C-alpha cells in the first residue's frame, strides 16, 4: 500500500529532474486527475485526463513506459542508447547484455530518435533488463 506522499505532482516532477535531468515542455504539466497525469493544461477541463505518469501502486515515482515513450526524448541523464540489433532484441522482450558504466536502476532506453521505454539496468550483471509490456513491444517492433 502506498504511504502518504505530499504534493505528488511536485514530488514526481522533482524525481524526473533528479533522475533523468528532464523538464517538461511549456504548456505541459503534471496534475492529479484519477492519478498523476501529464498533459497540456487544457486537459484538466476534459474527460481525457492525459498520460498516466507513474504506476498507481508505486511508492517511488517510477515513470510508466508510455510516459517514457512520449517524453523520454527530453531525458539528459540515465539514458541508454541501443544500436539497431539491440533495439530490435529489446523491443521483442529480451534483456540486453551491456556495460552502461555508471548508469543505474531505471533508465530511458532509446534507439536513434525513438524512446523505446523504461528499462532497468543491473550494474552487477551488466544487463539492461526489459520492462516493456508485451502489447507495447509489438507496437515498437512494427515502428522500427
C-alpha positions in Angstrom: 0.0 0.0 0.0 1.3 3.4 -0.9 2.0 5.7 2.0 1.0 9.4 2.1 3.2 11.4 -0.3 2.5 15.2 0.0 2.0 17.0 -3.3 2.5 14.0 -5.6 2.7 16.1 -8.9 5.6 18.2 -7.5 7.3 15.2 -6.0 7.1 13.3 -9.3 8.5 16.3 -11.2 11.3 16.5 -8.7 12.1 12.8 -9.3 12.1 13.3 -13.1 14.5 16.3 -12.8 16.8 14.4 -10.3 16.8 11.0 -12.1 16.7 12.0 -15.8 17.6 15.7 -15.8 14.2 16.1 -17.5 12.0 19.2 -17.8 8.6 19.1 -19.4 7.8 21.3 -22.4 6.0 24.6 -22.0 2.3 24.1 -21.6 2.6 20.5 -20.4 2.1 20.0 -16.7 1.7 17.3 -14.1 -1.6 17.2 -12.2 -3.8 14.9 -10.3 -6.9 13.5 -12.0 -7.7 9.9 -11.1 -4.0 9.5 -10.6 -0.9 11.6 -11.5 -1.3 12.7 -15.1 0.9 14.5 -17.6 -0.6 16.6 -20.4 -1.5 20.0 -21.7 -3.2 22.2 -19.0 -6.4 22.3 -21.0 -6.9 18.5 -20.4 -7.9 19.3 -16.8 -11.2 20.5 -18.1 -12.0 17.4 -20.2 -12.8 13.8 -19.6 -9.5 12.9 -21.2 -7.0 13.4 -18.4 -3.7 13.0 -20.1 -1.0 10.3 -19.9 -0.6 8.4 -16.6 2.7 9.4 -15.1 3.7 6.5 -12.9 2.3 3.2 -11.7 -0.5 3.6 -9.2 1.0 1.1 -6.8 4.5 2.5 -7.0 5.9 4.3 -4.0 9.0 5.8 -5.7 7.5 7.5 -8.8 8.9 5.1 -11.4 7.5 6.5 -14.7 5.3 4.4 -16.9 6.6 3.1 -20.3 4.0 5.3 -22.1 5.3 8.3 -20.3 8.9 7.5 -21.3 7.9 6.8 -24.9 6.2 10.2 -25.0 8.7 12.3 -23.1 11.9 10.2 -22.9 13.5 12.3 -25.7 13.7 15.0 -23.0 15.9 13.0 -20.7 19.6 14.1 -20.4 20.8 11.6 -17.8 20.3 7.8 -17.2 19.8 7.1 -20.9 21.0 4.0 -22.7 21.3 4.2 -26.5 21.0 1.0 -28.4 22.1 0.0 -31.9 19.5 -1.4 -34.3 20.2 -5.1 -33.5 19.9 -4.5 -29.7 16.9 -2.2 -30.2 15.0 -5.0 -32.1 16.0 -7.6 -29.5 14.9 -5.3 -26.6 11.6 -4.5 -28.4 11.0 -8.2 -28.7 11.3 -8.7 -25.0 14.9 -9.7 -24.5 17.3 -8.4 -21.8 20.4 -6.9 -23.3 24.0 -7.6 -22.0 25.5 -4.2 -21.9 28.1 -2.3 -19.9 26.5 1.1 -19.3 29.1 2.4 -16.9 27.7 4.4 -14.1 24.1 4.1 -15.2 22.0 2.5 -12.5 18.5 1.2 -11.9 15.8 2.7 -14.1 16.9 4.2 -17.4 15.4 5.6 -20.6 16.1 3.2 -23.5 16.5 4.8 -26.9 17.2 3.9 -30.5 18.0 6.9 -32.6 15.2 9.4 -32.1 12.8 6.7 -30.6 12.3 6.3 -26.9 11.6 2.6 -26.6 10.5 2.8 -23.0 11.7 2.3 -19.5 14.5 -0.2 -18.7 16.2 -1.4 -15.5 20.0 -1.5 -15.6 21.5 -4.2 -13.4 25.1 -2.9 -12.9 26.3 -6.2 -11.2 25.1 -8.3 -14.1 25.9 -5.6 -16.7 22.5 -6.2 -18.2 19.6 -4.0 -19.4 16.5 -5.6 -18.1 13.4 -5.3 -20.3 10.5 -3.6 -18.6 8.2 -3.0 -21.7 4.8 -4.8 -21.6 4.3 -7.3 -24.4 1.5 -5.3 -26.1 3.7 -2.2 -26.3 6.7 -4.3 -27.6 4.7 -5.4 -30.6 3.8 -1.8 -31.5 7.5 -0.8 -31.2 8.7 -3.6 -33.4 6.2 -2.5 -36.1 7.6 1.1 -36.0 11.4 0.2 -36.2 
